[in-house]
Amino acid sequence: MMVSFGLIGTIIAVVLQHHGLAMGQYTGPTLACGGTSLLKTTTLIAPQNVATNGMTCVYTIRSLNLRICQVRLDFNSFSLAQPTLDPYPTCINDVLTVDNLNFNLCGENSGQHLYVPFNPTSADRTMTITFRIASRAQIPTLTNPHWSVRVQQLECPTGLPAGGLRSLLEPEPTLNDIAPRTTHDLGALAPVGCLQYFTAPSGTVESFNLGANGAGPYLGGLSYAICFQRTRSTSRLHFTASTFELGYSADPTETNVGFDELCYSNVASPGRSEDNLHIPNAGVQLPSLPPIRAERFCSRSLLNADVDVKSPGPFTVYFNSDRQFDASRPEAGFRMHYQLS
């Protein structure tokens, strides 16, 4: 049967109107500034000459249905202006903001990813992702920005709470274990509370804005969880750091090169640095020290170290940065190879 292109266009227009979208709003696999996407996966593309006079670029993601519970953002490329010391590293000139994400991003973040909760309702089925770019004509010392961000809508199965709650211990429920739906993204959902979720048996995890040269600095005022998928056969998480330099309070010593009390006081102490990477149940082997049992790490303590985690529960580490900065104690960040076995 032959169907005219005019009829096809009419059908598309009716479908889009049903979802509250005009023909001009709907965009294909890539999304330009000001566009709205109703696709499961789309890529946000930076416009040309975005930095000449600066601009605010807003992308709108409209949920496929009310079961969408998370959005995963993969930064294929991401280069914005570096954070400003004001008085700690924060995004001022170029800023990425995402609905339901409680901090902003800037700097160099190519290759990073994050998960953002999405709670669409019948009244509001959209989330916005906004790039605010400063004018290079007014601030010519800033580098030119660019980005390509893959956005994927993830759907919870019917019968699971919004947010995709599930165990880090795997195994994925079968369709007999959950309400009878044939489409969902259970295998791709991050456990609730995880900003980043690594499912490969090995890979690299690093702080935001570390950059190719490992100079940082990481942003201040962050607190988030990094999670690793644990299967029934997994008993060990191993880390080796190629870059590790976090803020600290007291000077390192021969017996404490930067862990626990040096990084985080048990008694709240205003003005004291609390930057640290928290690795519960960690066992650390350094070349010059006997085996160490510690959980919070700062300074350069994990360089040249082997870190083993043999926790009975989920494999999760936590990064925290305060709202202080001391130029004499660099806050570059961390880059670590991980291995699950």
N, C-alpha and C positions, 0 to 999 in steps of 0.2 A: 504494500500500500504506500502510495506517495504522500508525503506530508510536506506542505509548503513551509519555507523558512519563516514566512509571516505568521503561520500558525504556531510554529515552535517558539517564536519570539513572544507571542501572546501568552502561551503556556508558561514560559519563564517569568514573564511579567506578573502573571496571576500568582505564581508560587512566591515570588519575592514580595509582592504586596501582602500576601498572607503572613509573611514573616516580618512585615513592617519595614521593608527595604525598598528603596526606589532603584530603578535600573542603573542609574548613574553611580549608586553607592556600591553595588556588588562588584567585587574584583576577583580575579583569578588567583593562580598559585602564588603570585607576588602581590604585595600590597603597597601602594604609594601613600604618601602623606595625605591625611584627610579621608582615607578610604575605610570601608567597613567590610569585614570578611565573615562569611558564613560557611567557611570551609573547615574541615577537620585540621588541615595543615596549610599554613601559608607562610610566606617569608616577607618580612618587613625590609624594604629597600630604601636606602638613603637617597634623597634627590641630589642631582648634580648642583654644584655651586651653592651647597647648603650654607657654607660658612661665610660667604662674602659679606652679607648684611645680617647674618644670623636669622633664626626663625624658630618657631615652635611647631613641631611636627607631631600630630596626633593620629594614632591608628586605633581603630575600634574593632574589637573581637566580639562577635555575637555568637552566643552558645548555640550549638546544633540542637540541643534539647535540654531539658531541666535536669538530666542526669550527669551533665558535664560537671566535674568536681575539682579538676586541676587543669592548669595550663603549664606546659613545659616550654621554656625558652632556651634555645641553643644559639649561642653567639658564634655564628660562622665567621664573622669578623666584627670587631667592635673596638673602635679607637676614638675616644673623646678627649677633651682637654683634661690635663692632670688635675687632681684635687688641689684645693687651696688650703694653706695653713691658716685657719681662721677660728681659734688658734690651733686646732687639730685638723688633720686632713679631712676635708669635706668637699662635696661637689657644689661649685658655685657657678663657674663659667658655662660648662656643658653639663647637663643633668638628664639622666634617664629616670623616669618615675613610672611605676607600674601599680595599678590598682591592687590592693590587698598585700602589697609588699611594703614592709615598714621601714625601708631605707632606700636611698637613691644610689645610683651607680654612675661612675665616670672613669676616665683613664683607659688603660689597656686591658681588655677582657676577652680577646679572641680565644675561642676554644672552651670557654666556661659555659655552664648551664645552670639553670635554677628552676624550681617548681614553685608555682604560685597558686594558692587556693582560689577556686572560682565557685561562687554560690549563686547561680542564676535563679531568678524567680519569674513568675508570670509577668510581674510589673517591670522588671529590669533584667534583661538577658545579656547585658553588655559589660565588657571591661575595656578600659583604655590603657594604652601604652604610649607614653609621651616623651619625645626627645626635645629638650630645650637647648638651643645652640646659640652661643654668643657670637657677636659680629667680629670677624677677623679684621674687618676694616678699622674697627675701633681698638681691637687688641691684636695687632699683627704678630705678636710673639707666640700666639697659640698655634699648634699644629692643626692641619685640616682634618676634620672629623669624617668618619665613614662607618657604616654598619650594615650588616646583613644578619637578620635575626629570624630563625625558624621558630614558629609558634605552633604548638600542637595541642589541640583540645583533647583531654582525656576523660573518659566516661566511666563512672562507677556502675557496677552491676546493681540492679534493683535489689534492695534488701540490705545493702551495706550503707553505713552512715555517710553523709556528705563529707567530702575530704578524703575519701579513699582509704579509710582505716583498714589496715591489715597487718599481719605479723611480718617482721623482718626475717623470720625464720623460714620464709617460703611456706609450705608448698602452696602453689596456687590452687584454690578450690576448683573442683569440677562443676559443671553445670548442674549436677545433681545435688550439690551442696548449697547452691544459692537459688534465688528466685529464677524461674525459667526465662532468661533472656539470652538471645544468641549473639548479641553484640555488646562488648565491653572492653575495657583496657586494663583489666586487673593486673596483667603482667607488667604493664608499663607505669602503673601508679606508684608514687613515692609514699612511704608510710607517713602518716600525719605528723607534722612538725619538722620534717626534713626539708631544708632549703635545697640541698643537693643530695642526689642518690646515685650511687655507683653500683651497677649490676654486673659489669665485666669482672672476671676473676683476677685481673691485674690492670693497672693503669696509673695515671698521675692525677693527684689532687693538689690544688694550689690556692693561695689566697687571692682575693680580687685585687686587680691592678698590680700584680707582681711584675708583669711585663717580661719581654724576651730576655732582658739583661738582668732580671732578678733584683731590680733596685727599688721597686715599690714607689711610694709607700702605700700600705693598706689604709683603708678608710677608718676613721674613728667612729665610735658609737655603734659598733656592730655586735650582734650576739646571735649566732645561728648554729644549726646542727647539720653535720655532714654524715650521711648514712651509707652503709655498704650492705649489699644483699648477702644474707647468710642462708645457705642451703643446709639441708640435713647432714650433708657430708663435710661441711666446713667447720673446722675447729680452731682456726688460727688466722689472725690478721697481722701482717708484717709490714712495717714502714721502714724506708730508708730516705733520708732527706738530702737533696742536693742543694737546697737553699733553706735556711732557717735563721731568722733574725727578727725577734719580737721585742717590744719594750719591756723594761724591768725596773724594779724599785731599788733594791740594794745591789751593791757590786757583787758579781760572782766570786766564788772562792774555789779552792782546789777540791773541796768536798761537795760543794753545791754550785755547779756551773750554770744553773738556771732552771730550777724545778721547784714545785710546790710552794713553800713559804716565800721564796724569792719572787714568785710570780703573783701570788694571791694570798692575802692575809686572812687568817681565820677571824680576826677582829676587824670590823669595818674601819678603815683608816683613810679619811679624806686627804686627797692630794697624792696618794700612793698609786703607782701604776698597777693596773690589773689586766694588762694585755697578756693573753695566754692561749695556748692550745690545750684543751682538756681531753686527755685520752684515758678513759677509765680502765682500771686493771692492767696498766701498762708495765711491762718489764723491759728495762733499758740496759743495753750493754755498750759502754763507751770504752775506747782503747785504754784510757789511763785510770779507770775506776772499776771497782768490783761491780757486779750486777746490782742495778738500782730498781727499786719499786717506787714509782712516782706516778702522778696523774696529771699535773699541770706543768706546762713547759713554756719557757720564755728565753730571752737573751739568744744565745747561739747554741743552746744546750743539746739539740738533736742533730747537729752536724756530725757526720762520721759515726753516727749511732745506729744500732740495730734495735728496733722497737717491736716487741711481740705482745699481742693482745690475745689472751685466751679466756675470754669472758664467757660465762654460761648463757648470757642473753644476747640481745642485739648488738651489732657492731656499729657504734655511733661515736663520733668525736665532736667536740664543741669548740668553736672559735669565739673569743671575746676580745673586743678592743674598747678601751675607755675613751673619754673625751679630753685626753691630755696628750701633750707631745713634748719630748725633750730631744732637741737636735743632737745632743751628745750621745744619745742612745737610739741608733737608727731603728726604724720600724719598716723594714723592707717587706717582710712577710715570709711565706713558706712555699716550697715546692717539694712534694714527697711522692716517691713511687710506692704503691701499695700492692700487696700480693695476698690473695685469699687462698687458703689451702686446708 
